[in-house]
Amino acid sequence: MTLAIAVPLFTKAFALTDVGNAGVFELDGNIVKGATTPLPTDWGNNSTSGTTGLFSSTGATQALPAGGLDAHWVNDGPHSVSDTTTFTTGSKDTLDINANWACTPSNNITPKDDILHAYSFAIIPQSGSRAGHLVVYGGFERFANNGAGDLGLWLLQDGSVSCSSTKGAVSFTGVHVVGDILVVGEFSTGGSVTTLNLFEWVGITKATPLGVMNITATGGADCTVAPVTANVCARSNTGPISTPWSTQDKTSGPNTLAAAEFFEVGIDLTGLLGQNAPCINRFIFDTRTSPSLTATLMDYAEGALATCPTATISTNVSPSPIPFGGSATDTATVTLTTASTVNGTVTFNVYGPFSSPPTSASCTSSSLVTPFSPNTVSIGPGPSPQMATSGSFTPSATGYYAWTATYNPSGPRNGNTVSTSCGDANETLLVLSIPKITAFDFTNTPTNDDPTLGSGTVVYTFKIHNYGAPVTLSGSLAVSGTANSIACTGGNILALSGSLPAGMDATFSLTCTYSGTSGQNVQAIINAMFTDVNSITHTVSGSPTTYIFTIQTS
C-alpha cells in the first residue's frame, strides 16, 4: 500500500491575500469577510460591515459568488460532548481507507487536536490570474492552542467515504482513488504556518516503496510570504479572532478563537495538475501527532465538496404519436448541478417496433433500429442547461418505439456521462396506421334518346377506413369536368367532416347529373385529410386521387 510523496519547493516573497493572487478568497487568517465587493469572499458574514460570506451564522451555505462550485460547513464540536468522529489507533494516511481506517467515539480527545468546525469551498475564477482554474479552499477550528498544530486535509474523489461510531471501532466506508490529494501541514503556537506538503495517492503496490509524487508544487507555506506563482499556501490566526457562529474554545470567551486555533488553506489544483485535476467529492480534515505521513491520526471532520458538476438529462420525443410515413425527433436537455459549461455530445438510439409500450427491458441489441442508431449530435458549449435535438427519424413500420439519449461530456468539468433509460416518460414514440381510402365506386345511368347528346346520372361513393387512433376528417369530394352541364345534389363540392373512431369506416356519396357530347368528361377529385390526437393534419392514404368518366354517345 503506497502513497506517493511530494517535496514542494517553497520560497519566500511578498505578501499575498490569496493563493496565486487569484483574488477570489481572503486567505487572511480570519473567518469573516472583509471586502465589500462580491469577491474576494470569506467563510462567514461580517456583522459590522454587513458583508456576506459563504456561510450564515448557523453554518447554512449562502449564495455562492460568480464561479463558485460548492461550499460546505461541518460541525464537529463542541469539546464538551462525546465526539463520534475520531480515529482509532492504527489509522494512517499511507493505508487505504475501508480496509485500514476506523473510527471510534471519544470523550477525552486531546484539546489541541479536537476539531470544532471545518469548512470547504471550490471555485473556478472567472477573471484574474487564475481564471479558469479549479481552486479549492479549506478551513478548520480547534479547541486549544497549547502546542503546534499538525493537520491533514484529504481531497477525495469517492463521495461515499465516511465513518461515525457511538460505540466501539467502526470501519470507514469508501476507498482511495488514484489522484486523491493530501495536504499535510504544521502551524506554530504563534499562528504562523511552518510546513505545508502535498501528496497524491498513487494506488496500492507490493513491490514499489513510497515514491516521489508527480505533482510539482511551487510556492510557499504561509500565504504572507508565498510567491505569486504559488499553487498552494495557508494561513493561521496570529491573534484572537471572532467567529460568526457559535464556538467555544478552551480559554477564550464565547465565539472567540485564540491565536493558532484557526487554519485555512488554498490549493490551485489546475495549477498543480493542469487539466487532469481530479473530481473532488469529499473532504476530510484531520489532526495528527506530527506532520509525518506515518503520524497517528486523531480527530477528523468530514464533509461533501463537489468540484465537478453532476449532470442530469431529460428528453422529449416530438411529435408522438405520428402516422405511418411521418417523422419525429428527440430533444435532450442536459442540466449541471453547478454553474458550469455543458459541452460534449448526445447520442440518441431508437429501439423497436414493439406491439405494446416499451419497458426498461425492451431495449436490446436485437431491437436497435439501424442505420439511424446511433445518432450523435453536438451539445454546447454553453452555460447549463443546454439542449440538443436528434436527426429526423422516419419509422419503416407501425408500432411503439423507445428512444434513449446519452450525454458524453468533453471532460469532467462538463459533468459526468449520463443516460436516459428504456421506457422513460416522454421517450416513447407511437407510430399509427393511418386512415386510408379502401373503396371507391361510381354508377352511371345514361340516357341516349338523342344520338348526338349524352346525358345521365352518376353516383360517386368512397370509403375511408381508420386503422389507428381516433381522428377528425376534413377535405372534399369535388365534381367537375368538360361536360356541358354538371349539377350535383347539394352542390358540386361535398365537404368531408366528422370524427372517425379507431377501426371504423366513413362512407361518402355524391349524386350528380350531367349532359354533354361524346368525348367530354365528368371527373371526381378526392382530397381527404385527417387531424390526429396532436392536432396535426395529415393526408389520408390514397388521397388525393382523381376519377374520370368519359361521355359516349355512340
N, C-alpha and C positions, 0 to 999 in steps of 0.2 A: 504494500500500500504506500503510495508515494505522493508527495506534494512538491511541485517544482518551486524553487526559491528564487526570488528576485533580489538583487543587490542594487537598490536605487542609488543614483548619484545626486546628492543634494549639495547645492552650492548656495551661498548667501548672496542676496542682492537687496533691492529696495522693497519697501513695504507694499503689500497689495491688500485689497479688501475682498478678493475673490480668487478662486483657483484660475490660473492662467489669465487673469484680468478679464474674465468672462463678463463681469458686470451684471449678473443676474441674481446673485445671492450675497448677503452680508456675512462673510466669514470674519466676524469681528470680535468673537469671544463673548457675545451676549445673546440673549434669546429674542428680545423684542425688536421690531422693525424700526429702523431709524429714518430711512429715506421716505420722503413724502410722495415720491413718484411710484408707479406700479413696480418698477424694477430699479435697483435690486430689492428682493424680498427677504424676509427672515422668518423664523419659526412662529413667532407669536405677535399679537396685536400690541400696539403702543397706546396705552390709555391716556397718556399725556398729550400726544400729538393727534391721536385718533386714527393713525395709520393702521392698515390691516395686513397681518401676516398670513402664514399658511394655515394656522390653527386657531380656533376660538379658545376662550378661557376654560372650556370643558374638553378640549382636545379634538373637537369636530373639525374635519377638513373643510376649509372655506374655498371660495372660487380661486382657481389657480391662475397665475399670470400667464401672459402670452407665451406659448411654447411649453408650458407645464404639462407633464405627462401623468404624474401620480404623486401623492403625498399621504403619509400615514403617521399617526401618533399612537404610542403604546404606553399604557400604564403598567409598571412593574413594581409599584410600591403600594403602600408605604412600608417603611422598615419595621413598623410595629406589628405587622401581621405576618403569618407564615407565607413564605414565597414558594409557589408551586413550580417555578421555572428556574431551578438551579441544577448544575451538572453534578453527576456522580463522579467519584474518583475514577480515573482511567479514561475519561473522555478527552481526546486530544485532537488538535486540528490536522494532524498528519494521518488520521484514520478516517475511513469512510463513515457515513452518518448512521444509517439504520442498523449496521452490523456492530458498531462500536460506541456510538454516543448514547447516553442515557440521562434521564432527568430524575430528580427526586425533590420532595419538599424540604424546606429548611426553615427553622425558627431562629437560628443564631448565625446567619451568614455574617462574615467579617464586614464591619461597617464600610470600610473604604472600597469594598468590592460589590456592595449592594447597589444595583441599578434602580433608580426611581422612575424615570421616564426615558423613552427612546423615540426617535422620530427619523423620518426619511423623506426625501424629495428627489424627483427626477425631472429634468427639463432639457429641451433642445432649444438653445438660444436662437432667436430669430434674427439677431444682428450682433455686431461686435466681433471681437477677435476670435470667439469660439462659435460663431454662427453655424448651425447645422450639426454641431457636436452633441453627443449624448453625455450629459454631465449629471452625476449623482451626488447627493449630499446626505450626510447622516449626522445625528447629534444624540447625546445622552447626558443624563444627570446621575450623579452618585450621592450616596448618603453622607459620606465623610471624606475628608481630605488628609487624614493622618497617614501620609506615605504617598510615594509616587503612584500614579495611576497607570495600570497596564491594561490594555484592552485589545480586542479584535473586532473587526466588522466583516462579516461574510455577506457577499452579494451572490445569491444563489439563483440558479435557473429553475430548480424544481420547486414549484409553489406549494407542494404538499409537505415540505419539511416542517416539523412541529413536534412539540412534546410538552406535556403537563402532567403532574402527578400530585395527588393528595395523600398518597401513602405508598411508600416503597419505590424502588427503582423501576422506571418505565423506559423502554427503548424508543428512540426517535423514529418517526416516520420519514420517508423521503430519502433521497440519495444525492451524492455529489454528481455533477455533470462536468465533463471536461470543459474548462474555461471559467469555472466558478472563481471569483476573485475574493481574496482575503487581504484586508488591511490590518496590520499589527502595529500598535503604537505605544508610546510611553510619554506621559507628561509629568512634570515635576510638581512638588508641593506648592511651588510658587505659581504654577499655571502655565509655564512655557512648554511647548512641545519639543521633546528632546530627540525622539526617534520616531520614524514612520517608514515602514517597509511594506512592500506589496508582494503577494504570492498568487500563483494561479494553480488550480487543481488540474493535473495532467493525467489522472487515471491511476489505476492500480496495476503495478507490475511486480514481478518476483525477482527479476534479475537486476533491475536498474535501481541504484540508490537515489537519494534525493538529488535532483539535478537543477541546473540554472533555469530560471523561469524565462519564458520567451517574451516577456514584457520588458521593454526598455523604458525605465522610469527616469525621467529627468526632472529635477525640481527640488524643492526644499520641504523640510518637515513643517516648520512654522510658517504660516501664511504671511507673517510680517516680514520675513526675510526671503521668501521664495522668489525666484526669478520669473519673469513674465512668460517664459517657456514652460514653466512647471505644469504638469498634468495632475498633480496631487499636492495638497497641503492641508494643514489642520490648525485649529486654534483652541485654546482653553482660556477660561476666565482667570485673569491675574488679580482680581479683586472681587468683592461681593457683587452679585447681580440679583435683580428681582426676576421672578417668573410670572408670566401672565395667567398661570393656572395654579391650582393648589399643590404646594410642595412643602415638605418639611425635612430639612437635613438634620444633622446631629447637634450642631452648635448654634445655628442662626435662628432668627425669628421666622414665622410663617412666610412662605413664598419668597424665601431668600436663600441663595446658594453662596457658600463661602468660596474663596479662591480655590481653583483647581477641582471644583466639583461639577464643572460643565465642560464638555468636549464636543467639537464639531469638526467635520472633515469634508472636503470636496474632492471629487475624482472625475477627471475628464476621461471617460472610457474610450471615446473616439480618438483622443489624443494619444492614449496608450496603445490601443489595439487597431486603430484605423476603422474601417467599415465592418470589421469582423467582431466588434464588441458583442458579447452575448446578450441575450434577452433575460434581464433580471426579473424574477417574480417573487423573491423573498429576501428579507434582510434579517440578520441576527447580530446584535451587539453582544459581546461577552466581556467579562472581566477575567483576569488571569493572575497567576502568581508572579509572572515575569513576561517580558515581550518575546521570550523564546518560543519557537514553534512547538517545542515539546513541553511547554508550561502546562501546569494543571489549570483547567478551566473551572471557573467559579460560578458566577451568576450570568444569566442571559435574558435578553428581551427580544422577542421575535415579532415580525410583522410583515404585511404584504408590501410589495413595491413592484409595480408593473412598468417596465421601461419600454416594452414593445406592446403595441396595441393588439387587442383581441378583435378578430373580425367576425362579423355575422353576415349572413347572406339571406335575402328573401327574394322570391321570384314570382312572376305572374305571367301566365300564358294568355295571349290575347290574339284574336277573339276565340272564345270557346263557348258553345260548340260551333263548328263550321260545317257547311255542306261538303259533300264529297266533290273534290275538284278545287276547293278553297285552300287558303294558306293561313298559317299562323306563325307568330314569333313568340319568343320567351324573353322577358326583360328581368335582369338580375340587378338588385340593389345591394351594394356592399357598404356596410357601416362599421367604423372602427370605434373602440371604446374610448380612445383619446383623440385629441385634435391633431390627427396625423394624416399623412398623404396616402390615399388609395392609389395603387399603381401595380399593374400586372396584367393578367389575362383572366377571362372567364371561359371555361369550356362547357358547352352545352351538349347533352346527349339525349336522344329520344329513343324510347322503347315501346314496342307494340307491333301490330294492334292487338288489343285484348277485348274479349267479349263482355267484360264487366269492369268496373272501375279498378285501377291497379292498386296493389297493396305494397308494403315495404319489401315483399319477397318477389315482386313481379319483374324487376329489372335484372335481367341476366344477360350473359353474352349472346345467348341464342335469340333473345328478343330485341337486341340492339338494332336500330334502324340505320343501315348504311346505304349509300355512302354519305348521307347527311351527317351522321355522327362519326367522330367528334367534330363539333363546330366551335372553333376557338376564336374569340374576338378580344381586342384590347379594352382595358378599362383604365381610366385616368391617364396621366397623373393629375390628381386634383384633391382638394380637401374632402374629407368624409362628410356625407356619403357620396358615392358615385354610382352611376347606372351604366349598364351595358346591355345591348339588345342583340339577340342571336340573328343568324340569317333566316330568311323566309323558308318555312318548311311546308311542302305540299304533299300530304299523305297520298299513298297509292292504293289505300283500301279504307273502308269504313271501320269504325270501332273506337276503342279508347286507347289513348297514347299517354305515356308517362314521360315527363321531362325531368332531368336533373341538371344542376349547374354547380360548377366548382370554381372557386376563386383561387388563383395561383399568384401570390404576391411576388413582386420583383425581389424583395428582401424582407428580413424580419421587421424592419421599421415600417413596413407597409402592411403589417398584420400577419396572420397565420393562414395556412391553407384551410379552407372550409367549404363544405358541400351541402347542398340540399339532399334530402332522402327521397327515395322512390315512394310515390304516393302522397307526397306532401300536399297540403292545401294550396290551391291556385296553380298546381303543376300538372293537372290532368287536362288533356285535350280530347274532346269528343268530336268525332267526325261522323256526320249524319248522312244516311241515304237521303237523297233529295227528292222532292216531288217531280213526277215525270208524266209526260203525255203518253198514255198507254193505249189509247184507241182514238181513231178518227174515221168518220164515215160521212158520206153525203148521199142523199137520194134525189134523183131528178125526175120530174114528171113533165115531159114535154107535150106541147100541142102543136100539131103541124097542119092545121086546116089550110093555111096559106103556104104553098110550096116555096115562096121566097122569104118567108118570115118565120123565124123560130121564136118560140116563147114557152115559158113553163115556170115550174116551181122547184126550187132546190132547198133542201133542208140539210144544214151542216150540224153535225154532232161530234163532240170530242170529250174525252175523259182524262182527268188528272188523278193519279194515284199517289198518295203520300206514304213514302217508305220510312219516314223518320218522325221527329218530334212535331208537335202541332205548329202550323204555320197559318199565315193570313195571305190569301191570294189577291192578286191585282193584275192589271193588264187589260187586254181587249181581244175580241174577235171582230175584225173589220172586213166587210164585203164590198168589193168594188169591181171594176173591170172595164172592158171596151164595149160592152153591150150598149144598145141604145137606151135602155132603161133598166135600172136595178132598184128595187124597193124592198126593204126588209121590215118585218114586223117589229115595231118599237124603234126603228132606226137602223141604219146600216152598220152601226158600231155597237157591239154588245160588250158592256163593261164586265170584267171578271172581278168578283169580290166574294168575301166570306171567309170564315175560318175553316181550315181543313185539318181535322184531328189525325193523329198517327194511325196509319193502316187503313184509312178511309179513302173513298173516291169522291170526286166532284165532277158532275156532268153538266155540260153547257150545250145549248142548242139555239140555232137561229134559222128562221124560215124566211126565204126571200123569193120574190117573183122577178122575172126578167123577160126582156124581149130584145131581139137583135138579129143580125144576119149571120149567115154561115161564116165561120172563122172568127167571129167575135167571141169574147170570153167573159166569164164571171169568175172572180178569184176571191178566196178567203185567206186572210193573213192572221195567224195566231201569234200574239205577243203575250206570253204568260209569265208572270213574276210571282215571287213569294217573299214574305218578310219573316225572318226566323226569330227565335226567342231573344236574340241580342238586338232586335230592331234593325237588323241589317237586311237589305233587299238583294235578292239573287234572282237568276233566271231559271225558270222551270226547265228541266231536262227535256229536250226535243223542241224547244222554242228558242227563237222564232222559226216559224215554218209557213210555207205558202202552198195552198191547194188551188188548182186552176181547172175550171170546167169550160170546155170549148163548145160553142153553139154549132149545131149541124142541122141543115135544112134539107139535105138530100142524102 
